[in-house]
Amino acid sequence: MNWIAWRTRRADLGESRERPDFETDKTLPPNFTRARYYDYSGSGYQRGHMLPSADRIADAELNAETFLMTNIVPQEPDLNEFAWQKLESYSRKRIYQGSETYTIAGVYGDKGKLKDKITVPTNCWKVIVVFRRGQSPNAIKTDTEIIAVDMPNADGIDDEPWQNYVTTIDAIEQRTGLDLFDLLPDDVENAIEARTASPKTSMQRPAY
């Protein structure tokens, strides 16, 4: 898994539910190597969600899909439990306040492999596009609010706020080789990808 994209609306959120088990993704082609939950055992890495469970908690079936191992990457606890999780919480807070988000998240780099088959990434990144509730993604403009972060998959960063890792879409594309917004008009794509943070985005540490 290199990247994943999803949209989150208010209807996707809700109260907590019983945590499903991690499951192997049986939809993969037969020739694909399949990650299993126990491949992480004893590694020191946590099973880190790309699409957060809490972004699909309103629907039990969709929530269970977030526990498929194709949605999971090896993350250091200090990343998974702190900056990464706090950005997820901030994104949902914006949705409760009246926004909707379109998110692209992924990984890059190679710190080695678990069980000789699961690559441990050096970095985890995320691009969040913030829309007004009910607004079409086609409405993205040069001043649309964008949050782009690139976080090291490292120990010892538990005191770092997620805002410390804000970057540009351009920088993420350069490091990953992806072209994330190539279907947009060139003037819009160039503007949003070069911007470090939208003027609407508070760079101060939010209350969680």
N, C-alpha and C positions, 0 to 999 in steps of 0.2 A: 504494500500500500504506500503510494507516494503522496496522494492528496485525496480529499473528500470535500464535497460541497453540499450545503443544505440551507433551507429557509426555516426560520423559527417565528411563529406567530403566538399570540396570547393563548389561543386554543390548544397549543401544544404543551403548555405549562400546567402545573397543578400541584396537588399535594403529593407527599412521598408515598411510595408503594414498596412492596416487598422486592428486594433486590434479586433479579434473575441470576442464574448461573451463566458463566462464560461458556460459549458453545463454539465448536468448530463450524466454519461456514461451509455447508454442504453444497452450496450452489457453485462453488469453484469448479472449473474443468478438472477432469480426472488426473491430468498430467501436472497440475499445480501442487506445490508443496503446501500442506495445510498446517497452520499453527494450531496448537492445542493449549488449553489453559495451563496444564502442568509443565509446559516448556519453560515457563517463567520461574518455576519453583527453585528456591535456593540461589537465584541469580542476584538478588538485591534490587532488581528493577520491579517497578509496579506495572500493572496492566493499565496503561493510560488510554482513556477514551479520546478519540478525535471528535466525533459527534457525541456531545455529553448526554449521558442518560437523562439528566434533568431537562434537556431540551425536547424530550419525547415522553415525558412522564404521564401525560394525559391519556395515552393509549397503551395498553399493556403489551399488545403485539409489537408496536413500533418501538416501545421501550426495550423489549427483549432483543430486538435487532441491533440495538446499540451495544449489546454484549457479545455479538459475533466477533470472533478473533480477527476478522478482516477490518474491524473498526478500532483495533487495539494496537498500540505500539509500546515498546519498553521505555518507560520514563523513570528517571531518578525520582525518589520520593520528594526531594526538595523542589523539584519542578512541578510534579503532579499535584502536590498538596498545597502549594502556595501560589506563585505567580500565575501558573496556568489555570488553576481553579478559581482564583480571584478575578481573572479576566472573564471566565465563563459566567461567574456570578454577576459581574458588572453588565455583561451583555443581556442577561435575563432581567436585570433591574431596569434597563432601558426599555425592554419589551413591556414590563408591567407599567411603565410610565407612559406608554402609548406608541411605541415604535415597533417595527418589525425588522428583523435582521436577515441578511443573506451572508453566509459565512463560507469561506474556503480555508481549509486547514490541511497541513501536511508536514512532512519531515524531509530532512536531507542529511547527508554525511554518514559515516560508518565508523562506529566505535568497537566493532567486533560483532560476533553473532552468538545468540543463545541456541544451544543444542545444534550448533553448526547449520542453522537454517533461518533464524530470525535476526535480521539486522538491527542493531542498536543505533539509532540516529544520534548524530552530534547536536542537532538542532530540531526544534519543533516551531512551526510558524503558523500564523493565522491572519487572515484578512477578513474584517467584518464591515459590511456595508449596511448602514443604518437608514431605513426608510420610515416615512410616516405610515401609520397603520392603514392597510388597504392600498397602499401605493404600489404600482407595478414596478418590477425591476427595470423595465424599459425606461423608467423616468430618471435614471441615473444621469447626473449632470456634473459639470466641473466642480460645483461646490457641494456635492453630496458628501455627507459625513462618512469618512473612511477611517478605520482603525487597523493598522498593520503592525504586527509584532513578530520578532524573531528571537526566540528564547533558547539559550544553551541548555542542552540536556545534561545538567551538571549538578554535582553535590555542592553544598555550601551557599546556595542562593535563596535560602528560605526567608531572609529578611528583605529581599529585593521586591519592590512593588512592580506590577506588570508594566507600568508606564516607563520604567527604565529600559524596556526592550522595544519601544516604539521605533519603527523604521519606515522605509518607503516600499511600495509595491515593486518599484524598479529594482531595489536592492534584493528583495526576495526572488524576483525573476532571474536576476544575474546569478544568484547562488544555486538555484534549482534547475535552471534551463527551461522553465515554464513560461508561457505567455498567457497570463490569466484573464485579461480583458480585451483580447484581440478582436472581438466582435463589435466593440464600441466604435463610434466615430473617432478618428485619429485625435482630434483636438480634445475630446473628453478623456480618452485613454491616456494621452500624454500628461494631461493636467492632474488626474487623480493618482497616476502611478509615480509622479515625481514629488508629490506632497507628503511631508512627514506626518502631519496630522491635520485633520480638518479644523478650521477655526472654531467649529462648534464643539469640538472634543476637549473636555477639561483635562489638562495635564497634571492636575493636582490629584493627590491620592484620594479616591472616593471613600465614602463610608460604606462598610459592608455589613 
